[in-house]
Structure formats: structure tokens, C-alpha cells
Amino acid sequence: MKYKKKLIWLVIIIAMAFGGYKYFQKEEASPYVMEKVTKGRLAQTVSVTGEFKSDEMAEVAFKSSGRITVLKVDIGDKVEAGQLIATIDKGVLYEQLRQAEADIKIQKKNLSDMMDKKDTITLDQRDAQRVLIKKYEASLDGILRQMGETSVYSPIAGIVIAKNASVGEMISAGSSIVTVADPENLVIESNVPEVDIASVRLGQSAEVVFDSLTDQDIFKAQVVEIYPASNVIQDVVYYKVKLKMDSNDQRLKIGMSSDVDVLTAEKDDVLMISRRAVKQEDGKKYVEILKTDGKTSFTEKIYVETELAGDGGMIEVKSGLSEGQEIIVFSSEKK
């Protein structure tokens, strides 16, 4: 009998414990996710990738094809504006030059003979000979120009950052021999998507983190140029933007990639909430708060006015709420 009573009490205790567990579990499993209205700094940024480049770069190339006979620079060399970089074989140009000079000499001799025979040579014939001489002189000028194009010079002062050819190699017209960059005029170039470019303006500040450095190495930069023309990359429209670094660092090298956050808008000491808490009804924005009449809980709409949408899914509240007030961010209840 005692054993049965103990067993009954044990069952009762277990049942009460289980019921209490279910009760409190039900209480904890609230269908609402709540948050408090906070006050602080709200920032809006456009995040893009960038490349560290020189704002003044030059590709040195020949206008004619040929075999390289002289290449006077290597990667890392400093060069001055106008310094000889390379030459190609002049090939048959010397022979063509001698022939052109000889042809002009002959045609001038012909004109001289014609001048001595004014009685038999008409003025029109002499003028035609003069035109022929000019034609040969133009041909000579063309050959001299081609000879001049067999040497290339650096158009700017800077450092050779790339070399694409070597002595003895055949090079095509227009192919880059070396790339020269000014190491003192460094910028970050970024491609900003079409959907974000309207927010980016000259003079805006940015934070830059380079892939080769740590996340703690944050550099300040400023937007200095926005290209008016677009370019399409994999069917997406982008606009090129240049940013000037506030300070340089010896660890940074031309060609390094980076992550850039351009600060497009910010406000201090503003009320803010999660954007997903804001709903719309008949063109009006509202949030919901949770209220109780002592027995049951119910929601109530509060119409709000919002403004700046910041990072992290937060948005500024201009009116309708106060700091510390609790609002519903998400509800799992079906309405």
C-alpha cells in the first residue's frame, strides 16, 4: 500500500513537473521579436573593391613593328621624361633613305636642265617637275619619320613597373614595351555599380583596407574624380571612381587590391530602429508595439516618419517613437 501511494505521488510530481515545463516553455516561446529604439550615429556607405595605381602611367610602345636591338631599362629603374627606352632594327630604312635622297637629287637636276631650256620647255612642264620634286621630298620625310619611330622615349618621369619585351624579340606596332608610373601620384581606382553611383560625390571620405595588410591597417582616402562615362563588366554597368589617399605607406605597392568603404551620408545622435520593423499601409509607414490589457496581449500600430537608411539594416526615425521604446521587429503569428 505504501509502495502504491509512493508511486502515485511520484506520478503526480512528474506530471506537475512536466506541466510546469510545458507552461514555462510556452511562455518563453513568444511569437514576437522585440527591440528598443536606440540613439546614436547612423552611417551610410558604398562598399567596393579597388586597385592601388599611379594616376600618371604611360605605356611605351613602337608605332612600327620590328626586332628590338636596344632595351635600356628594367623593372624598378627610375627614368626621366624624354629618356631613351628602346630601339628596333631600322631594316631597309637606310637603303630607302639613300634611294630617296638620290631620287630627289636626280629630279632637281632635271629641273635645272629644264630651266636651261626655257625655249623648248614650257612653264607647265617646269611646274609639273616642281610638283614631282615635292612628292619625292614628302617620301623622304616619311622615311625620316619612320626612322625616328624606331626609337621610343619615356613620356613621363617615374619608375618602370612592367617590362614586356627583351632584346632580339620581334615586337608588333602598338604593343607595350614597358610601363612607366609616377610613384608620387598614387590613387585608388574603383568601379562603382550603377545602383550606387548616385550616392557618391566628390570630396566624400572613405576607409581603405588592403588585402595584403591586416584589417587594423585602415587608411583614409577622399573621392577626387568620378568618370562620367560608364563601362560594362559582365553585363553590369559601372562607373570608375578615383580616390586619393590622405597618406602613403612604404608597404603599399602599385597593383595591390583593396576594400573601400565610401561614406556617402552620416548623422549623429539620431533615433534608429531596424528597417525590417517598418511596414507600409496606404503609403504610410508604421511600426507595431506590444500592449496588454492585463489578460491578453495585442499589437498596436504607430505611424512613423523615417529618413536616412544606414548600414547594418538600421534606419533613422524622425517622428513617432522615443528612445528606449520597445517595438516589434518580427512576428511569427499569422494575421
C-alpha positions as a Markdown table, in Angstrom:
| # | Residue | x | y | z |
|---|---|---|---|---|
| 1 | Met | 0.0 | 0.0 | 0.0 |
| 2 | Lys | 2.8 | 2.4 | 1.0 |
| 3 | Tyr | 4.5 | 1.4 | -2.3 |
| 4 | Lys | 1.4 | 2.3 | -4.3 |
| 5 | Lys | 1.0 | 5.7 | -2.5 |
| 6 | Lys | 4.6 | 6.5 | -3.2 |
| 7 | Leu | 4.1 | 5.5 | -6.8 |
| 8 | Ile | 1.0 | 7.7 | -7.1 |
| 9 | Trp | 2.8 | 10.7 | -5.6 |
| 10 | Leu | 5.8 | 10.1 | -7.9 |
| 11 | Val | 3.5 | 10.1 | -10.9 |
| 12 | Ile | 1.8 | 13.3 | -9.6 |
| 13 | Ile | 5.1 | 15.0 | -9.1 |
| 14 | Ile | 6.3 | 14.0 | -12.5 |
| 15 | Ala | 3.1 | 15.2 | -14.1 |
| 16 | Met | 3.3 | 18.6 | -12.3 |
| 17 | Ala | 6.9 | 19.0 | -13.3 |
| 18 | Phe | 6.1 | 18.2 | -16.9 |
| 19 | Gly | 3.2 | 20.6 | -16.9 |
| 20 | Gly | 5.3 | 23.3 | -15.4 |
| 21 | Tyr | 7.9 | 22.7 | -18.0 |
| 22 | Lys | 5.4 | 23.0 | -20.8 |
| 23 | Tyr | 3.9 | 26.1 | -19.3 |
| 24 | Phe | 7.1 | 27.9 | -19.0 |
| 25 | Gln | 8.2 | 26.7 | -22.4 |
| 26 | Lys | 5.1 | 28.2 | -23.8 |
| 27 | Glu | 5.7 | 31.4 | -22.0 |
| 28 | Glu | 9.3 | 31.6 | -23.4 |
| 29 | Ala | 8.3 | 30.8 | -26.9 |
| 30 | Ser | 7.0 | 34.3 | -27.6 |
| 31 | Pro | 5.8 | 34.8 | -31.2 |
| 32 | Tyr | 7.4 | 38.3 | -31.2 |
| 33 | Val | 11.0 | 39.5 | -31.6 |
| 34 | Met | 11.3 | 42.9 | -29.9 |
| 35 | Glu | 13.9 | 45.6 | -29.9 |
| 36 | Lys | 14.4 | 49.0 | -28.2 |
| 37 | Val | 14.6 | 52.3 | -30.1 |
| 38 | Thr | 18.2 | 53.5 | -29.7 |
| 39 | Lys | 20.0 | 56.7 | -30.3 |
| 40 | Gly | 23.5 | 57.1 | -31.9 |
| 41 | Arg | 25.4 | 57.6 | -35.1 |
| 42 | Leu | 24.0 | 56.3 | -38.3 |
| 43 | Ala | 26.2 | 55.9 | -41.4 |
| 44 | Gln | 25.6 | 55.0 | -45.0 |
| 45 | Thr | 28.5 | 53.7 | -47.0 |
| 46 | Val | 29.1 | 52.3 | -50.5 |
| 47 | Ser | 31.4 | 49.3 | -50.4 |
| 48 | Val | 33.5 | 48.4 | -53.4 |
| 49 | Thr | 36.9 | 46.9 | -54.3 |
| 50 | Gly | 39.8 | 49.0 | -55.6 |
| 51 | Glu | 43.2 | 48.8 | -57.1 |
| 52 | Phe | 46.2 | 50.9 | -56.0 |
| 53 | Lys | 47.5 | 52.6 | -59.1 |
| 54 | Ser | 49.6 | 55.6 | -60.2 |
| 55 | Asp | 47.4 | 58.4 | -61.5 |
| 56 | Glu | 50.1 | 59.1 | -64.1 |
| 57 | Met | 51.1 | 56.0 | -66.0 |
| 58 | Ala | 52.4 | 55.5 | -69.6 |
| 59 | Glu | 52.6 | 52.5 | -71.9 |
| 60 | Val | 55.8 | 52.9 | -74.0 |
| 61 | Ala | 55.3 | 51.3 | -77.5 |
| 62 | Phe | 56.6 | 51.4 | -81.0 |
| 63 | Lys | 54.5 | 52.7 | -83.9 |
| 64 | Ser | 56.1 | 50.2 | -86.2 |
| 65 | Ser | 56.9 | 46.5 | -86.0 |
| 66 | Gly | 60.4 | 45.3 | -85.7 |
| 67 | Arg | 63.1 | 43.4 | -83.8 |
| 68 | Ile | 64.3 | 45.1 | -80.6 |
| 69 | Thr | 68.0 | 45.9 | -80.8 |
| 70 | Val | 68.4 | 48.0 | -77.6 |
| 71 | Leu | 66.4 | 48.0 | -74.4 |
| 72 | Lys | 68.0 | 50.3 | -71.8 |
| 73 | Val | 65.7 | 49.8 | -68.7 |
| 74 | Asp | 64.5 | 47.1 | -66.4 |
| 75 | Ile | 61.7 | 46.8 | -63.8 |
| 76 | Gly | 62.3 | 49.1 | -60.9 |
| 77 | Asp | 64.5 | 51.5 | -62.8 |
| 78 | Lys | 63.9 | 55.2 | -62.5 |
| 79 | Val | 63.5 | 57.1 | -65.7 |
| 80 | Glu | 63.3 | 60.8 | -66.7 |
| 81 | Ala | 60.8 | 62.3 | -69.2 |
| 82 | Gly | 62.4 | 62.0 | -72.7 |
| 83 | Gln | 64.8 | 59.3 | -71.7 |
| 84 | Leu | 65.6 | 56.7 | -74.4 |
| 85 | Ile | 63.9 | 53.4 | -73.6 |
| 86 | Ala | 64.4 | 51.1 | -76.6 |
| 87 | Thr | 65.2 | 50.9 | -80.3 |
| 88 | Ile | 64.2 | 48.4 | -83.1 |
| 89 | Asp | 66.1 | 47.4 | -86.2 |
| 90 | Lys | 65.8 | 50.0 | -88.9 |
| 91 | Gly | 65.8 | 47.2 | -91.5 |
| 92 | Val | 65.7 | 48.6 | -95.1 |
| 93 | Leu | 65.0 | 52.1 | -94.0 |
| 94 | Tyr | 68.7 | 53.1 | -94.5 |
| 95 | Glu | 68.6 | 51.8 | -98.1 |
| 96 | Gln | 65.2 | 53.5 | -98.7 |
| 97 | Leu | 66.7 | 56.8 | -97.3 |
| 98 | Arg | 69.7 | 56.7 | -99.7 |
| 99 | Gln | 67.4 | 55.9 | -102.6 |
| 100 | Ala | 65.0 | 58.7 | -101.8 |
| 101 | Glu | 67.9 | 61.2 | -101.5 |
| 102 | Ala | 69.3 | 60.0 | -104.8 |
| 103 | Asp | 65.9 | 60.4 | -106.5 |
| 104 | Ile | 65.5 | 64.0 | -105.2 |
| 105 | Lys | 68.9 | 64.8 | -106.5 |
| 106 | Ile | 68.1 | 63.5 | -109.9 |
| 107 | Gln | 64.7 | 65.3 | -110.1 |
| 108 | Lys | 66.3 | 68.6 | -109.1 |
| 109 | Lys | 69.0 | 68.1 | -111.8 |
| 110 | Asn | 66.2 | 67.5 | -114.3 |
| 111 | Leu | 64.5 | 70.8 | -113.2 |
| 112 | Ser | 67.8 | 72.6 | -113.5 |
| 113 | Asp | 68.2 | 71.3 | -117.1 |
| 114 | Met | 64.6 | 72.3 | -117.9 |
| 115 | Met | 65.4 | 75.8 | -116.7 |
| 116 | Asp | 68.3 | 76.0 | -119.1 |
| 117 | Lys | 65.9 | 75.1 | -122.0 |
| 118 | Lys | 63.2 | 77.6 | -121.5 |
| 119 | Asp | 62.8 | 78.0 | -125.2 |
| 120 | Thr | 61.7 | 74.3 | -125.6 |
| 121 | Ile | 60.3 | 73.5 | -122.1 |
| 122 | Thr | 57.0 | 75.2 | -121.2 |
| 123 | Leu | 56.2 | 76.7 | -117.8 |
| 124 | Asp | 53.6 | 74.0 | -117.2 |
| 125 | Gln | 56.3 | 71.3 | -117.7 |
| 126 | Arg | 58.6 | 73.1 | -115.2 |
| 127 | Asp | 55.8 | 73.4 | -112.7 |
| 128 | Ala | 55.0 | 69.7 | -113.1 |
| 129 | Gln | 58.6 | 68.9 | -112.3 |
| 130 | Arg | 58.5 | 71.0 | -109.2 |
| 131 | Val | 55.4 | 69.1 | -108.0 |
| 132 | Leu | 57.3 | 65.8 | -108.7 |
| 133 | Ile | 60.2 | 67.0 | -106.6 |
| 134 | Lys | 57.8 | 67.8 | -103.7 |
| 135 | Lys | 56.4 | 64.3 | -104.0 |
| 136 | Tyr | 59.9 | 62.8 | -103.6 |
| 137 | Glu | 60.6 | 65.1 | -100.7 |
| 138 | Ala | 57.4 | 64.0 | -99.0 |
| 139 | Ser | 58.5 | 60.4 | -99.4 |
| 140 | Leu | 61.9 | 61.3 | -97.9 |
| 141 | Asp | 60.1 | 62.9 | -94.9 |
| 142 | Gly | 58.1 | 59.8 | -94.4 |
| 143 | Ile | 61.2 | 57.6 | -94.3 |
| 144 | Leu | 62.9 | 60.0 | -91.8 |
| 145 | Arg | 59.7 | 59.9 | -89.7 |
| 146 | Gln | 59.8 | 56.1 | -89.7 |
| 147 | Met | 63.5 | 56.1 | -88.7 |
| 148 | Gly | 62.6 | 58.4 | -85.8 |
| 149 | Glu | 59.9 | 55.9 | -84.7 |
| 150 | Thr | 62.5 | 53.1 | -84.4 |
| 151 | Ser | 63.4 | 54.7 | -81.0 |
| 152 | Val | 61.0 | 55.2 | -78.1 |
| 153 | Tyr | 61.3 | 57.5 | -75.2 |
| 154 | Ser | 59.6 | 57.8 | -71.8 |
| 155 | Pro | 56.9 | 60.4 | -71.9 |
| 156 | Ile | 56.9 | 60.9 | -68.1 |
| 157 | Ala | 59.3 | 60.7 | -65.2 |
| 158 | Gly | 58.7 | 57.7 | -63.0 |
| 159 | Ile | 59.6 | 54.1 | -62.3 |
| 160 | Val | 59.4 | 51.1 | -64.7 |
| 161 | Ile | 56.7 | 48.8 | -63.2 |
| 162 | Ala | 56.4 | 46.4 | -66.1 |
| 163 | Lys | 58.6 | 45.1 | -68.9 |
| 164 | Asn | 57.0 | 43.1 | -71.7 |
| 165 | Ala | 59.8 | 42.5 | -74.2 |
| 166 | Ser | 63.6 | 41.7 | -74.4 |
| 167 | Val | 66.4 | 42.4 | -76.8 |
| 168 | Gly | 66.2 | 40.3 | -80.0 |
| 169 | Glu | 62.4 | 39.8 | -79.8 |
| 170 | Met | 60.1 | 40.8 | -82.6 |
| 171 | Ile | 57.5 | 43.4 | -81.4 |
| 172 | Ser | 54.3 | 44.4 | -83.1 |
| 173 | Ala | 53.3 | 48.0 | -83.6 |
| 174 | Gly | 51.4 | 49.4 | -80.6 |
| 175 | Ser | 52.5 | 46.6 | -78.3 |
| 176 | Ser | 53.7 | 47.9 | -74.9 |
| 177 | Ile | 57.4 | 47.5 | -74.3 |
| 178 | Val | 57.5 | 48.9 | -70.7 |
| 179 | Thr | 55.1 | 50.6 | -68.4 |
| 180 | Val | 56.2 | 53.7 | -66.5 |
| 181 | Ala | 54.4 | 55.1 | -63.5 |
| 182 | Asp | 54.9 | 58.1 | -61.3 |
| 183 | Pro | 55.3 | 56.7 | -57.7 |
| 184 | Glu | 54.4 | 60.0 | -56.1 |
| 185 | Asn | 51.0 | 60.4 | -57.7 |
| 186 | Leu | 49.1 | 57.3 | -56.3 |
| 187 | Val | 45.4 | 56.8 | -56.3 |
| 188 | Ile | 42.8 | 54.0 | -55.8 |
| 189 | Glu | 40.6 | 53.2 | -58.7 |
| 190 | Ser | 37.3 | 51.5 | -58.1 |
| 191 | Asn | 34.3 | 50.5 | -60.2 |
| 192 | Val | 31.1 | 51.6 | -58.5 |
| 193 | Pro | 27.8 | 49.9 | -59.7 |
| 194 | Glu | 25.2 | 51.9 | -61.4 |
| 195 | Val | 22.8 | 51.5 | -58.4 |
| 196 | Asp | 25.2 | 53.2 | -56.0 |
| 197 | Ile | 26.9 | 55.8 | -58.1 |
| 198 | Ala | 24.2 | 58.5 | -57.5 |
| 199 | Ser | 25.2 | 58.4 | -53.8 |
| 200 | Val | 28.9 | 59.0 | -54.5 |
| 201 | Arg | 30.1 | 62.6 | -54.8 |
| 202 | Leu | 33.5 | 64.4 | -55.0 |
| 203 | Gly | 35.1 | 65.2 | -51.6 |
| 204 | Gln | 33.4 | 62.3 | -49.8 |
| 205 | Ser | 35.7 | 60.4 | -47.3 |
| 206 | Ala | 36.4 | 56.7 | -47.4 |
| 207 | Glu | 38.2 | 54.0 | -45.4 |
| 208 | Val | 40.5 | 51.6 | -47.2 |
| 209 | Val | 41.8 | 48.2 | -46.2 |
| 210 | Phe | 44.4 | 46.4 | -48.3 |
| 211 | Asp | 44.2 | 42.7 | -48.8 |
| 212 | Ser | 47.9 | 42.3 | -48.2 |
| 213 | Leu | 47.8 | 44.1 | -44.8 |
| 214 | Thr | 45.7 | 43.5 | -41.7 |
| 215 | Asp | 42.2 | 44.7 | -41.0 |
| 216 | Gln | 43.6 | 47.0 | -38.4 |
| 217 | Asp | 45.6 | 48.9 | -41.1 |
| 218 | Ile | 42.8 | 51.3 | -42.1 |
| 219 | Phe | 43.8 | 54.2 | -44.5 |
| 220 | Lys | 41.8 | 57.3 | -45.1 |
| 221 | Ala | 41.0 | 58.5 | -48.6 |
| 222 | Gln | 38.9 | 61.0 | -50.5 |
| 223 | Val | 36.9 | 60.8 | -53.7 |
| 224 | Val | 38.7 | 63.1 | -56.2 |
| 225 | Glu | 37.3 | 62.0 | -59.6 |
| 226 | Ile | 34.1 | 60.4 | -60.9 |
| 227 | Tyr | 34.2 | 59.3 | -64.6 |
| 228 | Pro | 31.1 | 60.5 | -66.5 |
| 229 | Ala | 31.1 | 57.6 | -68.9 |
| 230 | Ser | 30.1 | 54.1 | -67.9 |
| 231 | Asn | 31.8 | 50.7 | -68.6 |
| 232 | Val | 30.1 | 47.4 | -68.7 |
| 233 | Ile | 31.6 | 44.4 | -66.8 |
| 234 | Gln | 29.8 | 41.1 | -67.1 |
| 235 | Asp | 26.6 | 42.8 | -68.1 |
| 236 | Val | 26.7 | 45.1 | -65.1 |
| 237 | Val | 27.1 | 48.9 | -65.6 |
| 238 | Tyr | 29.9 | 50.5 | -63.6 |
| 239 | Tyr | 31.4 | 54.0 | -63.2 |
| 240 | Lys | 35.1 | 54.4 | -62.4 |
| 241 | Val | 35.9 | 56.4 | -59.3 |
| 242 | Lys | 39.3 | 57.7 | -58.2 |
| 243 | Leu | 40.2 | 58.2 | -54.5 |
| 244 | Lys | 43.3 | 60.0 | -53.2 |
| 245 | Met | 45.0 | 58.6 | -50.1 |
| 246 | Asp | 45.5 | 61.0 | -47.2 |
| 247 | Ser | 48.9 | 59.4 | -46.5 |
| 248 | Asn | 51.1 | 56.9 | -48.2 |
| 249 | Asp | 52.8 | 53.8 | -46.7 |
| 250 | Gln | 56.0 | 52.2 | -47.8 |
| 251 | Arg | 54.3 | 48.7 | -47.6 |
| 252 | Leu | 51.9 | 49.6 | -50.4 |
| 253 | Lys | 52.8 | 48.7 | -53.9 |
| 254 | Ile | 51.2 | 49.6 | -57.3 |
| 255 | Gly | 48.7 | 46.9 | -58.3 |
| 256 | Met | 47.6 | 46.0 | -54.7 |
| 257 | Ser | 43.9 | 45.3 | -54.3 |
| 258 | Ser | 41.8 | 46.8 | -51.5 |
| 259 | Asp | 38.3 | 47.1 | -50.0 |
| 260 | Val | 36.9 | 50.6 | -50.0 |
| 261 | Asp | 34.0 | 52.0 | -47.9 |
| 262 | Val | 32.9 | 55.4 | -49.2 |
| 263 | Leu | 31.0 | 57.3 | -46.6 |
| 264 | Thr | 28.0 | 58.7 | -48.5 |
| 265 | Ala | 26.0 | 60.0 | -45.6 |
| 266 | Glu | 26.1 | 60.1 | -41.8 |
| 267 | Lys | 24.2 | 61.6 | -38.8 |
| 268 | Asp | 25.0 | 61.7 | -35.1 |
| 269 | Asp | 22.6 | 61.4 | -32.2 |
| 270 | Val | 19.6 | 60.2 | -34.1 |
| 271 | Leu | 16.8 | 57.7 | -33.2 |
| 272 | Met | 17.1 | 54.5 | -35.1 |
| 273 | Ile | 15.5 | 51.1 | -35.5 |
| 274 | Ser | 15.8 | 48.0 | -37.7 |
| 275 | Arg | 14.5 | 48.6 | -41.2 |
| 276 | Arg | 12.6 | 45.3 | -41.2 |
| 277 | Ala | 10.4 | 46.6 | -38.3 |
| 278 | Val | 9.0 | 49.3 | -40.6 |
| 279 | Lys | 5.9 | 48.4 | -42.6 |
| 280 | Gln | 3.7 | 50.3 | -45.0 |
| 281 | Glu | 0.0 | 50.8 | -45.3 |
| 282 | Asp | -1.7 | 53.1 | -47.8 |
| 283 | Gly | 1.5 | 54.9 | -48.4 |
| 284 | Lys | 2.2 | 55.5 | -44.7 |
| 285 | Lys | 4.9 | 53.9 | -42.7 |
| 286 | Tyr | 4.3 | 52.3 | -39.3 |
| 287 | Val | 5.8 | 50.0 | -36.6 |
| 288 | Glu | 4.0 | 47.8 | -34.2 |
| 289 | Ile | 4.2 | 47.8 | -30.4 |
| 290 | Leu | 3.0 | 45.1 | -28.0 |
| 291 | Lys | 0.3 | 46.1 | -25.5 |
| 292 | Thr | -1.7 | 44.2 | -22.8 |
| 293 | Asp | -4.9 | 44.8 | -21.1 |
| 294 | Gly | -3.9 | 42.6 | -18.1 |
| 295 | Lys | -5.1 | 39.4 | -19.6 |
| 296 | Thr | -4.2 | 39.3 | -23.2 |
| 297 | Ser | -1.5 | 40.9 | -25.4 |
| 298 | Phe | -2.2 | 42.7 | -28.6 |
| 299 | Thr | -0.4 | 44.8 | -31.1 |
| 300 | Glu | -0.9 | 48.4 | -31.9 |
| 301 | Lys | 0.3 | 50.5 | -34.9 |
| 302 | Ile | 2.3 | 53.6 | -34.5 |
| 303 | Tyr | 2.8 | 55.7 | -37.6 |
| 304 | Val | 6.4 | 56.9 | -38.1 |
| 305 | Glu | 8.5 | 59.2 | -40.3 |
| 306 | Thr | 11.8 | 57.8 | -41.4 |
| 307 | Glu | 14.8 | 59.3 | -43.2 |
| 308 | Leu | 18.4 | 58.1 | -43.5 |
| 309 | Ala | 18.8 | 54.4 | -44.2 |
| 310 | Gly | 22.2 | 53.4 | -42.8 |
| 311 | Asp | 24.4 | 50.3 | -42.8 |
| 312 | Gly | 23.6 | 47.2 | -40.8 |
| 313 | Gly | 19.9 | 47.3 | -41.7 |
| 314 | Met | 19.2 | 50.4 | -39.5 |
| 315 | Ile | 17.0 | 53.4 | -40.4 |
| 316 | Glu | 16.5 | 56.9 | -38.8 |
| 317 | Val | 13.2 | 57.7 | -37.2 |
| 318 | Lys | 12.2 | 61.3 | -37.4 |
| 319 | Ser | 9.0 | 61.1 | -35.5 |
| 320 | Gly | 6.5 | 58.7 | -33.9 |
| 321 | Leu | 8.9 | 57.0 | -31.4 |
| 322 | Ser | 11.1 | 57.8 | -28.4 |
| 323 | Glu | 14.4 | 56.4 | -27.2 |
| 324 | Gly | 14.0 | 53.2 | -25.2 |
| 325 | Gln | 10.6 | 52.4 | -26.5 |
| 326 | Glu | 10.1 | 48.7 | -27.4 |
| 327 | Ile | 8.8 | 47.8 | -30.9 |
| 328 | Ile | 8.1 | 44.5 | -32.7 |
| 329 | Val | 10.7 | 43.7 | -35.3 |
| 330 | Phe | 9.3 | 40.3 | -36.3 |
| 331 | Ser | 6.1 | 38.3 | -35.5 |
| 332 | Ser | 5.6 | 34.6 | -36.2 |
| 333 | Glu | 1.9 | 34.9 | -35.7 |
| 334 | Lys | -0.3 | 34.6 | -38.8 |
| 335 | Lys | -2.7 | 37.5 | -39.3 |
